[in-house]
Amino acid sequence: MDIAGDIRAKGRRMTVQRRLVLDALRRARHHTTAEEISRSIRARYPQIDPSTVYRNLEALEQLGYVTHTHLDDRVTRWRRADAEPHGHLVCRRCGSEQEIPIDILEPLAKRLRGEHGFRADLAHSAVVGLCRKCAG
């Protein structure tokens, strides 16, 4: 996908800062915080202010290129929108996080639709409990 061309087609500019944020998200192994993105960018470009990172994350989300999620600690974590949709298992004891395929959560989504008329966006969800190690 040509994100830069698509952004321009939407009447917006593909700024250096937006490109840096997208590149930092592409390099991240998992969901990452704005602080981690800022730290990554500022290691090479110290003139980029953290507030610039926040503004660009919000703009890129409005444009549909990044999404965010809140896990159990309520810290906002970001990822590129073109990443494979998935859910999260979060251990409340040790804090470990595990990504799970979205199809595991689909039966829950169907049941919520059928019984409550609720259309859940489970790609933004976290199931909190105890991991195998902590439960054992």
Secondary structure, 3 states (H helix, E strand, C coil): CCHHHHHHHCCCCCCHHHHHHHHHHHHCCCCECHHHHHHHHHHHCCCCCHHHHHHHHHHHHHCCCEEEEECCCCCEEEEECCCCCEEEEEECCCCCEEEEEHHHHHHHHHHHHHHHCCCCCHHHCEEEECCHHHHC
